[in-house]
Amino acid sequence: MVATSVLPTLDNAALAAACWRELVATATRTERRFSHDERRALSQELLRRAADAEDDAARTSMLDAVIALNHRVAVAVARRYSDRGIDAEDLEQAAAEGLVKAVRRFDPDRQHDLLSYAVPSIRGEVLRFFRDHGWMVRPPRRVQELQLALRRASSDLSVATGREATPEEVRAATGTSERDYAEAGSALGCFTPASLDQPPEAGSTVTLGDTLAADDELGAAEARVVLSGVLGTLGERDATVLYLRFFEEKSQREIGTRFGVTQATVSRWLGDILADLRSTIEGRGARPVMAAAAS
């Protein structure tokens, strides 16, 4: 099989005279770096040939070549959103999907420049990926979409002005109220929450994780909150039995000696008391916490 030649130059005459296979071979030559004008001209010629092609295989080859030719653009768009809690490869994959969709939908009779059409599609695909996969703590959908719109507006304004956009400019560009802007700003940490290994403030010798209660402490705290509302319903004897058993950690034999009854009687009292408390708690809609209270 004879290898298809590539075009040494990409002027209009060379592009018009080349067969579609030469255009594809040139576009997919990975070692060649194209200028912006070369990439634009070659993409436009391939897209025009693909639109007129009657052979499906030829059309697919030409569109695939356009995708390969402009892949660097998709990567560049994806990298603008790096370091925000999403793996770079996932962002580049989302950007590539946006490029593929744009190339497949592009109509050379209606649009004159591929990238002017494709870049918003690529960026939209990346932002949708953020919306669907980028939230470790998921705020309301309205806040998610507003935050992404503010990010996009801020980026566009920065490109247009050559400096970082101010909050006032971003709010004006998006028609966002000060209250909604603040709400979206409060959700910024939802992409990548603060590490538990970092100090709560500069110079601190403890970490955020050190300030959190352990799981067993949380369970005991929950049990105390739930039980505080029902312990007041106990009689004096039952309240004393619970106190001696679970707070002073007295044995059933010691409690029986204090009340002048057998250990078996104390065991029966405890069973009845705990059953009554559990029934009362469940009747109020709370989940059973007796095990946590007894721990």
N, C-alpha and C positions, 0 to 999 in steps of 0.2 A: 504494500500500500504506500503510495507516494504521499509524503507529508505535505500538508497545506502550507503555503508560504505566508509570511507575515508582511505587513506593509512597512516599508522603511520610513515613509513620511505619511502624515495624516492631514494633508491639505485637502480642500474640497474636491479637487480633480481626482486625487488618488482614491478618496473614499467613494466617489461616484463610479469610478471605473472598476473597483474591486468586486469580486463575487462575495456572496454572504459568508462562505466558508473562510475566506481570507480575513474578513472582518471579525469573525468569531475567534480565529486563531490569534489575531492581533490583540483582541480584548482580553484574552485569557492567558497571555504570555506573562507569567508571574514575575519574571525578572525585570520587566520593563516598567519604569515609572513614568506615568503620564502627567503632563501639566493639566491645569484646570481646563484650559481651552481644548486640549486634545481629548480629554475624557468626555467633555461635553459634546464635541463634534462626533466622536465615535459612537457615543451612546445614542445621539439623535439619529444617526444613520442606521444603526442596528434596529432601533425602535420603528423607524419608518419602513425598513425592509420587512420586519416582523409583522407589521400591520397589513402589509400587502401580500404576505406569503400565503400560498394555497396549501403548502405541505405542512402538516402539524409538527412533524419532527424538526423541520428547519425553523419554524417559528419558535418552538421550545428552545432550541439550541441558541438562537439569537437572544431571546429574553434571558436565558441563563447567563449568557456572556455579559449582558448589561448588568445583571446582578453582581457578577464577579468583579466587573470593572468598577463598580461604585461601592463595593463592600467597605472600603476604607472610610467612606463617608458615614456609613452606619456605625462603625466602630467609634468614630470621633464623636458622634452624637451620644452614644452610650456612655463614653468616658466623661461627659459633662455631668453625669449623674452618679459618678463613682463616690465611694466613701460615705454612703448613706445607709449602710446596713444591708445592702443587696450584693451578692457575689457578682464580680465583674463579668464572668462568663455568662451568667443569666441575663444581665443587662444587654450584652452584645448579642445574645440569641434573640431577645425581644426586639432589638433594633434591626436585626437581620430579617425577622419576620415582617416588620414594618416596611423594609425596603422591598421585599418580595411582593407584598401586596400592592405597593405603589407601582412597581414595574409592570405587574400583571394588569393593573387597571389603567395605566397611562395611555392616553389617546393622542398621538402626535398631531392629529388634525385639530385638536382643541387646545392642547398645552404645547408651549414652545420650548420649555426648559424642564428637564426631568427633575433636577434637584430642587427647584422651586416648588415642585409638586410633591416630591418624595420626602424632603426633610420634615415637614409638618406631620406626615404619616408615620415616619420613623419615631419622631419625638412622642407622638400620641401613643404609639405602641409601648414605648418605654414607660410612659406615665401610667398607662393602664396596668402594666406589670407591677409598678409600685403600688397602685391602688389595690390590686388583688392579692399581692404577695408580700408587700414591704412593711406591713404593720405588725410589730411584735405585741403592741397593745392597740386594739382596734377602736378608734373613736367613731362617732356616727358618720355615716356615708357622706352627709352634707359637709362635715368638717374635712373629711379626706379630700373631696373634690375641690373644696375651696383652697386648701393648702397647696394642692398641685397646681391650681390656676394661679395662685400668688407666686409660686416658684417660677412658673413659666413666664409670667409677666415681668418678674424681677430680672430673669435672665435676658429677656428681649430688650428691656430698658437699658440694661448694662451694656449690651452690644451696641445699641443705638447711641448712647451717650458717652461711651468710653470710660465710665466710672460705675461704681456700685450704686444701684438705685436706692433712694430713700424710702422709708415706709409710706410717707405721704404720697410719693409718686406712684408707688405700687397700688395703694388704695384708690387713687384717682384713676389709674389705668384700668382697674378691674371693677370700679364702682362698689367697692367694699366699705362697709361702715367700720368705724374704729373698734366697735365692740366685736364684730365678726372677725376682724383682723387679729385682735388680741386672742380670740378663741382659737383661731387656726394656729397662731404662734405658740399657744400653750400645748399643742399636740405635736410639736416638732420632735420631742423625745420619743414619740411612739415608734419611729423607724428604728432607732437604736437607743434603747433606754440606757441610763447611766450604769456603768459597771459597779457591781457590789464591792469590787476590790479598790475603788478609788476613795480617798478621804472625803468626808462631807464638807470640809472647808480647808483652805490652805493652812498648812502647818499642823494639821491634826495627825495624831499618832494612831487613830483608829480608822477603820474602813466603814463604808455604809453597811456592809454585811454584819459588822460587829454590833451595830445598833438595832438589828432586827431580832425579835424573839424567836426562839427555837420552836419547831412544830409542836413539841409536847407542851411548851409554855402557852402557845396559842390555844391549844385544845383545853387546857385547864382554865384559861381565862374565859373562854366561851362557856364552859360548864358553870363557872361562877355566876356569869351574867344570867344564864337561863335559870339556874337554881335559886337565885336571889328573889325571884318573883313567886316562888312556891314554898320556900321553907317557912314562910310566915304562917302557912296554913297548918303546920304541925302543932300537936299538943306539946306540953312541957316535957313529958316523959320521952316522947319520940325524938324531940329536938335534942335532948340531953344524950340519948343513946347515940345518935348520929355524930354529935360533937365528940363524945368520948372515943367512938370507933375510928372516925376518919380524920379528926384534927389532933387529938391527943394520942391517937394510935394505940388505944388500950385494946387488950385482947377480949374476946367474948367472955372468958372466964372472969377477968377482972371486972367487967361491967356487971356480970351476974352477981358477983360478990357485993358490989355496991348496992344493987337493987334487991338483994336477997333472993335471987332466982337462979335456976340452973343455966348452964351454958346453952343447952338446947332451947330454952325459952328465949334467951337473947338472940339466938340465931333465927328463930321464928319471927321475933319482933323486927329484926333487920330486914328479913325477906318481905314482910308485909309493908314496912315503911318505904322501901325502895320501889316496890311494885306500885304503891299509891302515888309516889312522886312521878314515876315514869308515866303512869296513866294520865296524871294531871298535865305534865309537860306535853305529851303527844296530843292531848285534847286541845291544847292552845296552839297547835301547829308547829311546834319546835321539834327538831329531831332528838332522839334519845342521847343524853350526854352522861348517863350515870357512870359509865366506865371511865370517862375522863375525870369525873368528879372524884371517883374513888382512887385514881392513880396518884 
